[in-house]
Amino acid sequence: MKKYIKKLISIPSILAISISLLTACSVPQSESTPSPSEKSANETVYAFVGKDIQNPYSQKVFEGFESACNEIGIEAIYKAPTSATADKQIEIINELIDNNVDGIAISANDADALESSLTEALNSGIEVISVDAPVNSISRKTHIQQADPEVLGRNFIKSAYDVSNGEGGFAILTSTGSAPNQNQWIRYLKLEIEENPEKYSNMPLIEIAYGDDDATKSYTETQYLLQNDAIKTIIVPTTIGLSSAAKALKESGKDVNLIGLGFPSELSEYIKDGTCDRLYIWNTTDLGYLTAYTLKALDENEITGSIGETFTAGSLGEKTITADKDNASEIILGDPIMFDRTNIDSLSDIY
Protein backbone atom coordinates (compact mmCIF):
# COMPACT_ATOMS: atom_id res chain seq x y z
CA MET A 1 0.00 0.00 0.00
CA LYS A 2 1.07 3.54 -0.64
CA LYS A 3 2.90 5.06 2.28
CA TYR A 4 5.15 8.04 1.62
CA ILE A 5 6.86 8.13 5.02
CA LYS A 6 7.38 4.39 5.09
CA LYS A 7 9.61 4.52 2.03
CA LEU A 8 12.25 6.19 4.16
CA ILE A 9 12.49 3.51 6.82
CA SER A 10 13.31 -0.17 6.94
CA ILE A 11 10.78 -2.93 7.55
CA PRO A 12 11.33 -4.41 11.02
CA SER A 13 9.70 -7.35 12.73
CA ILE A 14 6.00 -7.21 13.48
CA LEU A 15 3.82 -9.20 15.77
CA ALA A 16 1.28 -11.12 13.78
CA ILE A 17 -1.20 -13.84 14.37
CA SER A 18 -3.93 -15.57 12.43
CA ILE A 19 -6.92 -15.96 14.68
CA SER A 20 -10.13 -17.85 14.21
CA LEU A 21 -12.53 -16.79 16.91
CA LEU A 22 -14.99 -19.53 16.09
CA THR A 23 -12.59 -22.44 16.69
CA ALA A 24 -10.38 -23.58 19.51
CA CYS A 25 -7.23 -23.83 17.43
CA SER A 26 -5.82 -20.47 18.58
CA VAL A 27 -6.36 -17.66 21.05
CA PRO A 28 -6.20 -13.84 20.89
CA GLN A 29 -2.82 -12.22 21.26
CA SER A 30 -1.87 -10.17 24.30
CA GLU A 31 0.60 -7.33 24.34
CA SER A 32 3.36 -9.62 25.55
CA THR A 33 3.07 -12.39 22.93
CA PRO A 34 6.29 -12.84 20.94
CA SER A 35 6.34 -12.22 17.19
CA PRO A 36 5.76 -15.32 15.08
CA SER A 37 6.57 -13.82 11.69
CA GLU A 38 8.16 -10.92 9.86
CA LYS A 39 6.55 -8.43 7.54
CA SER A 40 7.92 -8.40 3.99
CA ALA A 41 8.36 -5.24 1.95
CA ASN A 42 5.14 -5.86 -0.01
CA GLU A 43 3.03 -7.11 2.89
CA THR A 44 0.18 -5.02 4.28
CA VAL A 45 -0.80 -5.43 7.93
CA TYR A 46 -3.79 -3.96 9.76
CA ALA A 47 -3.95 -4.20 13.56
CA PHE A 48 -7.08 -4.24 15.67
CA VAL A 49 -6.50 -3.12 19.28
CA GLY A 50 -9.22 -4.26 21.67
CA LYS A 51 -10.05 -3.00 25.14
CA ASP A 52 -8.70 -6.07 26.92
CA ILE A 53 -7.67 -9.57 25.93
CA GLN A 54 -10.58 -11.33 27.69
CA ASN A 55 -13.30 -9.10 26.22
CA PRO A 56 -15.63 -11.29 24.10
CA TYR A 57 -17.11 -8.23 22.43
CA SER A 58 -13.71 -7.17 21.05
CA GLN A 59 -13.07 -10.73 19.93
CA LYS A 60 -16.33 -10.81 17.97
CA VAL A 61 -15.48 -7.47 16.34
CA PHE A 62 -12.09 -8.86 15.34
CA GLU A 63 -13.80 -11.86 13.77
CA GLY A 64 -15.40 -9.53 11.22
CA PHE A 65 -12.22 -7.49 10.91
CA GLU A 66 -10.19 -10.56 10.05
CA SER A 67 -12.83 -11.81 7.62
CA ALA A 68 -12.67 -8.56 5.66
CA CYS A 69 -8.87 -8.58 5.67
CA ASN A 70 -8.91 -12.11 4.27
CA GLU A 71 -11.19 -10.92 1.45
CA ILE A 72 -8.89 -8.01 0.70
CA GLY A 73 -5.71 -10.05 0.94
CA ILE A 74 -4.30 -8.24 3.97
CA GLU A 75 -2.89 -9.68 7.17
CA ALA A 76 -4.93 -8.92 10.29
CA ILE A 77 -3.52 -9.04 13.81
CA TYR A 78 -5.32 -8.74 17.12
CA LYS A 79 -3.70 -6.96 20.05
CA ALA A 80 -5.22 -6.21 23.43
CA PRO A 81 -3.95 -5.51 26.96
CA THR A 82 -4.38 -7.92 29.83
CA SER A 83 -6.42 -5.24 31.65
CA ALA A 84 -8.68 -2.49 30.32
CA THR A 85 -6.29 0.43 30.84
CA ALA A 86 -5.03 3.18 28.56
CA ASP A 87 -1.42 2.69 29.68
CA LYS A 88 -1.38 -0.86 28.35
CA GLN A 89 -2.98 0.22 25.08
CA ILE A 90 -0.31 2.91 24.70
CA GLU A 91 2.37 0.24 24.99
CA ILE A 92 0.68 -1.70 22.19
CA ILE A 93 0.36 1.39 19.98
CA ASN A 94 4.03 2.23 20.42
CA GLU A 95 4.94 -1.34 19.51
CA LEU A 96 2.78 -1.20 16.38
CA ILE A 97 4.46 2.07 15.36
CA ASP A 98 7.88 0.44 15.75
CA ASN A 99 6.69 -2.52 13.69
CA ASN A 100 5.50 -0.22 10.90
CA VAL A 101 1.97 -1.60 10.47
CA ASP A 102 -0.14 0.01 7.76
CA GLY A 103 -3.31 0.57 9.76
CA ILE A 104 -4.52 0.65 13.37
CA ALA A 105 -8.13 0.34 14.47
CA ILE A 106 -8.63 0.81 18.20
CA SER A 107 -11.44 0.57 20.72
CA ALA A 108 -10.31 3.13 23.27
CA ASN A 109 -10.05 2.72 27.02
CA ASP A 110 -9.38 6.46 27.44
CA ALA A 111 -9.57 8.89 24.52
CA ASP A 112 -7.50 11.64 26.12
CA ALA A 113 -4.75 9.35 27.34
CA LEU A 114 -4.33 7.76 23.90
CA GLU A 115 -4.17 11.02 21.96
CA SER A 116 -0.39 11.50 22.00
CA SER A 117 0.58 7.98 20.93
CA LEU A 118 -2.11 7.79 18.23
CA THR A 119 -1.07 11.17 16.86
CA GLU A 120 2.47 9.82 16.66
CA ALA A 121 1.15 6.85 14.70
CA LEU A 122 -0.59 9.18 12.25
CA ASN A 123 2.57 11.23 11.86
CA SER A 124 4.44 8.00 11.12
CA GLY A 125 2.21 7.37 8.10
CA ILE A 126 -0.08 4.81 9.74
CA GLU A 127 -3.80 5.02 9.05
CA VAL A 128 -5.58 5.31 12.42
CA ILE A 129 -9.28 4.93 13.09
CA SER A 130 -11.30 4.16 16.19
CA VAL A 131 -14.17 1.72 16.46
CA ASP A 132 -16.90 1.29 19.08
CA ALA A 133 -15.19 3.47 21.72
CA PRO A 134 -13.98 6.67 20.00
CA VAL A 135 -10.68 8.44 20.38
CA ASN A 136 -10.35 12.20 20.03
CA SER A 137 -10.86 13.38 16.46
CA ILE A 138 -7.39 14.92 16.31
CA SER A 139 -5.82 11.48 16.76
CA ARG A 140 -7.69 9.48 14.09
CA LYS A 141 -8.93 9.77 10.52
CA THR A 142 -12.51 8.76 11.32
CA HIS A 143 -14.55 6.70 13.77
CA ILE A 144 -16.63 3.57 13.14
CA GLN A 145 -19.80 4.00 15.17
CA GLN A 146 -21.79 0.85 15.86
CA ALA A 147 -25.03 2.80 16.40
CA ASP A 148 -26.08 6.36 17.10
CA PRO A 149 -24.99 6.89 20.73
CA GLU A 150 -27.91 9.21 21.40
CA VAL A 151 -30.43 6.62 20.22
CA LEU A 152 -28.82 3.92 22.34
CA GLY A 153 -28.48 6.07 25.48
CA ARG A 154 -32.07 7.25 25.32
CA ASN A 155 -33.29 3.71 24.62
CA PHE A 156 -31.65 2.41 27.78
CA ILE A 157 -33.63 4.71 30.05
CA LYS A 158 -36.82 4.40 27.96
CA SER A 159 -36.63 0.63 28.37
CA ALA A 160 -35.99 1.03 32.09
CA TYR A 161 -39.16 3.14 32.27
CA ASP A 162 -41.14 0.52 30.36
CA VAL A 163 -40.11 -2.48 32.45
CA SER A 164 -40.51 -0.63 35.77
CA ASN A 165 -43.68 1.26 34.86
CA GLY A 166 -41.79 4.41 35.71
CA GLU A 167 -41.49 3.52 39.38
CA GLY A 168 -38.42 3.06 41.58
CA GLY A 169 -34.83 4.19 41.58
CA PHE A 170 -32.28 2.83 39.15
CA ALA A 171 -28.55 2.22 39.09
CA ILE A 172 -26.03 1.96 36.27
CA LEU A 173 -23.31 -0.67 36.20
CA THR A 174 -20.83 0.51 33.59
CA SER A 175 -17.28 -0.45 32.61
CA THR A 176 -14.63 2.13 33.54
CA GLY A 177 -14.96 5.79 34.39
CA SER A 178 -12.95 6.74 31.29
CA ALA A 179 -14.69 4.48 28.72
CA PRO A 180 -15.69 6.84 25.87
CA ASN A 181 -18.62 4.86 24.48
CA GLN A 182 -20.27 4.05 27.82
CA ASN A 183 -19.84 7.67 28.92
CA GLN A 184 -21.54 8.85 25.72
CA TRP A 185 -24.49 6.56 26.26
CA ILE A 186 -24.84 7.60 29.91
CA ARG A 187 -24.69 11.25 28.90
CA TYR A 188 -27.64 10.83 26.54
CA LEU A 189 -29.46 8.71 29.11
CA LYS A 190 -29.21 11.60 31.54
CA LEU A 191 -30.23 14.07 28.83
CA GLU A 192 -33.41 12.06 28.19
CA ILE A 193 -34.27 12.39 31.89
CA GLU A 194 -33.46 16.11 31.97
CA GLU A 195 -35.68 16.78 28.96
CA ASN A 196 -38.57 14.75 30.38
CA PRO A 197 -38.52 15.44 34.13
CA GLU A 198 -42.18 14.68 34.71
CA LYS A 199 -42.02 11.30 32.97
CA TYR A 200 -39.04 10.15 35.02
CA SER A 201 -39.96 11.91 38.28
CA ASN A 202 -40.31 8.63 40.18
CA MET A 203 -37.12 7.10 38.77
CA PRO A 204 -34.12 8.73 40.49
CA LEU A 205 -30.60 7.69 39.51
CA ILE A 206 -29.25 6.30 42.77
CA GLU A 207 -25.75 5.17 41.88
CA ILE A 208 -23.27 4.50 39.10
CA ALA A 209 -21.02 1.50 39.76
CA TYR A 210 -17.92 0.47 37.81
CA GLY A 211 -17.16 -3.12 36.89
CA ASP A 212 -14.05 -2.22 34.84
CA ASP A 213 -15.12 -4.72 32.15
CA ASP A 214 -14.04 -7.46 34.52
CA ALA A 215 -16.48 -10.33 35.08
CA THR A 216 -15.63 -10.84 38.73
CA LYS A 217 -15.74 -7.17 39.67
CA SER A 218 -18.96 -6.65 37.72
CA TYR A 219 -20.50 -9.55 39.62
CA THR A 220 -19.48 -8.18 43.04
CA GLU A 221 -20.58 -4.65 42.12
CA THR A 222 -23.99 -6.03 41.19
CA GLN A 223 -24.19 -7.81 44.54
CA TYR A 224 -23.42 -4.48 46.21
CA LEU A 225 -26.14 -2.67 44.24
CA LEU A 226 -28.69 -5.34 45.09
CA GLN A 227 -28.25 -4.58 48.79
CA ASN A 228 -30.00 -1.25 48.22
CA ASP A 229 -33.76 -1.88 48.24
CA ALA A 230 -34.38 1.50 46.61
CA ILE A 231 -32.85 0.22 43.39
CA LYS A 232 -35.58 -1.37 41.27
CA THR A 233 -33.79 -1.38 37.91
CA ILE A 234 -30.15 -1.85 36.88
CA ILE A 235 -28.94 -0.62 33.50
CA VAL A 236 -25.73 -2.26 32.27
CA PRO A 237 -24.24 -0.76 29.07
CA THR A 238 -21.45 -3.34 28.76
CA THR A 239 -21.57 -6.94 27.53
CA ILE A 240 -19.25 -8.31 30.21
CA GLY A 241 -21.16 -6.42 32.88
CA LEU A 242 -24.59 -7.57 31.78
CA SER A 243 -23.65 -11.26 31.82
CA SER A 244 -22.17 -10.89 35.30
CA ALA A 245 -25.11 -8.82 36.55
CA ALA A 246 -27.61 -11.38 35.29
CA LYS A 247 -25.76 -14.15 37.11
CA ALA A 248 -25.67 -12.17 40.37
CA LEU A 249 -29.31 -11.13 40.10
CA LYS A 250 -30.56 -14.65 39.43
CA GLU A 251 -28.61 -16.03 42.37
CA SER A 252 -29.99 -13.31 44.65
CA GLY A 253 -33.60 -14.11 43.83
CA LYS A 254 -34.47 -10.41 44.06
CA ASP A 255 -37.19 -8.78 41.99
CA VAL A 256 -35.08 -6.17 40.19
CA ASN A 257 -35.37 -5.21 36.53
CA LEU A 258 -32.29 -5.66 34.36
CA ILE A 259 -31.53 -4.25 30.91
CA GLY A 260 -28.37 -3.45 29.02
CA LEU A 261 -25.94 -4.32 26.28
CA GLY A 262 -25.37 -8.00 25.63
CA PHE A 263 -25.26 -10.96 23.29
CA PRO A 264 -28.46 -12.99 22.84
CA SER A 265 -26.36 -16.15 22.70
CA GLU A 266 -25.02 -15.42 26.20
CA LEU A 267 -28.18 -13.99 27.76
CA SER A 268 -30.85 -16.20 26.22
CA GLU A 269 -31.38 -18.20 29.41
CA TYR A 270 -31.69 -15.05 31.51
CA ILE A 271 -34.11 -13.43 29.08
CA LYS A 272 -36.33 -16.53 29.01
CA ASP A 273 -36.49 -16.93 32.79
CA GLY A 274 -37.17 -13.22 33.34
CA THR A 275 -33.86 -12.31 35.01
CA CYS A 276 -32.97 -9.94 32.18
CA ASP A 277 -35.82 -7.95 30.66
CA ARG A 278 -34.24 -6.47 27.53
CA LEU A 279 -30.88 -6.23 25.85
CA TYR A 280 -29.50 -4.26 22.93
CA ILE A 281 -26.80 -5.22 20.46
CA TRP A 282 -25.80 -4.85 16.81
CA ASN A 283 -23.98 -7.13 14.40
CA THR A 284 -20.51 -7.02 15.94
CA THR A 285 -18.87 -8.99 13.14
CA ASP A 286 -20.24 -6.48 10.61
CA LEU A 287 -18.74 -3.74 12.78
CA GLY A 288 -15.30 -5.29 12.46
CA TYR A 289 -15.84 -5.96 8.76
CA LEU A 290 -16.69 -2.30 8.14
CA THR A 291 -13.65 -1.25 10.16
CA ALA A 292 -11.23 -3.20 7.96
CA TYR A 293 -12.74 -1.88 4.74
CA THR A 294 -12.50 1.67 6.09
CA LEU A 295 -8.78 1.19 6.72
CA LYS A 296 -8.42 -0.15 3.18
CA ALA A 297 -10.19 2.87 1.70
CA LEU A 298 -7.91 5.21 3.66
CA ASP A 299 -4.78 3.21 2.89
CA GLU A 300 -5.51 3.22 -0.85
CA ASN A 301 -6.39 6.94 -0.87
CA GLU A 302 -10.03 6.33 -1.80
CA ILE A 303 -11.05 8.55 1.13
CA THR A 304 -9.37 10.90 3.57
CA GLY A 305 -11.88 10.54 6.39
CA SER A 306 -13.70 13.77 5.55
CA ILE A 307 -17.45 14.23 6.00
CA GLY A 308 -19.42 13.49 2.85
CA GLU A 309 -17.00 10.99 1.30
CA THR A 310 -18.28 7.58 0.21
CA PHE A 311 -16.66 4.20 -0.38
CA THR A 312 -17.65 0.57 -0.86
CA ALA A 313 -17.30 -1.64 2.22
CA GLY A 314 -17.33 -5.08 0.64
CA SER A 315 -20.63 -6.92 1.12
CA LEU A 316 -21.99 -4.06 3.26
CA GLY A 317 -22.15 -1.88 0.16
CA GLU A 318 -21.67 1.86 -0.05
CA LYS A 319 -20.98 3.75 3.16
CA THR A 320 -20.98 7.51 3.71
CA ILE A 321 -18.87 9.43 6.20
CA THR A 322 -21.15 11.65 8.26
CA ALA A 323 -20.77 14.18 11.05
CA ASP A 324 -21.11 13.17 14.67
CA LYS A 325 -22.60 15.34 17.42
CA ASP A 326 -19.31 17.25 17.72
CA ASN A 327 -19.01 17.70 13.94
CA ALA A 328 -16.17 15.19 13.68
CA SER A 329 -16.39 12.44 11.09
CA GLU A 330 -17.86 8.99 11.70
CA ILE A 331 -19.35 6.04 9.83
CA ILE A 332 -22.45 4.50 11.41
CA LEU A 333 -23.03 0.78 10.99
CA GLY A 334 -26.78 0.91 11.68
CA ASP A 335 -29.46 0.89 14.36
CA PRO A 336 -29.22 -1.17 17.56
CA ILE A 337 -31.42 -4.27 17.83
CA MET A 338 -33.55 -4.80 20.94
CA PHE A 339 -34.05 -8.36 22.22
CA ASP A 340 -36.59 -9.61 24.74
CA ARG A 341 -38.65 -12.78 25.23
CA THR A 342 -40.49 -12.25 21.95
CA ASN A 343 -37.43 -12.50 19.69
CA ILE A 344 -34.51 -13.85 21.73
CA ASP A 345 -34.51 -17.19 19.88
CA SER A 346 -34.63 -15.67 16.42
CA LEU A 347 -31.02 -14.51 16.25
CA SER A 348 -29.29 -16.03 19.29
CA ASP A 349 -27.36 -18.38 17.00
CA ILE A 350 -25.89 -15.36 15.16
CA TYR A 351 -25.33 -12.75 17.89
Phi, psi and omega in degrees: 000158187281118178219111185290318181291324186292342178292343184267355184233161181280167181260106181272188179289152177222141175288131180215153178203141174260121187240133167246114185278355180257001179232170182259017186279345179205170181229160179298158186261131177269175184290349183254002183289132180292157183285127180267348183207170179245150179272129177276170185298330183259004184274139177250133183230127173248135181248135172253125182250111180274176182288316175202158192293336183266000186284111182294332178297310180299323180295322178291323176297318180295329177304313178290323178299313181293322179300316179295318180298323177296321177297319184284333184091037182237145178280133178249136174234147180248128178229139178201147179285163179285344174221154187280071180234152178290323181303317180290324177293325177298319177300318179295315180301314180299322178295318180293325175298313179299326182273001170061042176293162182271331182210146176232127171243128187228140170258110196282140169272335179199108186299315183294317183294331183274351189302313184297312183291323179290324175297321176298320178298315177300315181293341177273000179093010179270135175285128183235127173224160174248159181217138179072291179253109190287152168260172179296144187299333180291340186247026175200164179276322176197176180234139176263110184262123182293325180197159179301118183298330178291317179299314182294314180299315179293323180296326179300311183283330175296319178293321177299320177297315182298312186284340181256359185058029177072021183236135174100150179289161178226158177234160176241128171251106184251191181271265178246163180292342183254004183293116186297317185289314177299320180294325175297312182297319180293325178298316180285331173301312179294323179296321177301320179292315181298324182278347180226061186298326181290318181300318186257021185298333181257019180232071180289144172281116186269319184199149170246121179251157185237119179264354177057028182052036177242128186298317182293314180294321178298323178295312181291326177293324176294317177303319179296315180297324182291347177286342181267109184291348178283343180275115181253345180217140175239127177255127185233097183273045180207134185296317178297317181296320183292319177299316180292320180294320179297319179298313181295319181294316180298317181293330181286331183075009183280153180267080181233137179284146182221125175221164178165204182255124183193172179264129176305324180297330181270331187253003184306313181300318183286330175292314184294324182269002175088001178294314178251128185276313182212151172220155179240146175196171176227178179283100185291328177290324174296325178299314178293322179300312178298322180299314181295318180291332175292317176300318179300314181297322177290315184295328181261014175061027173285327178222165175247350184099011182275150180299134179100344179287152178232156176202167179261124182256065177056227182290347178280350177080202185284134177236145181244136176278124183242177179265137175274188185294339179258013180067022170267165186275147177204162175235119184265129178293310182168196181273149175291154179252131178262133178242137172215198182299333186286337185222010186297329182280342188292326184228013183293341177276352180254317185260000000 
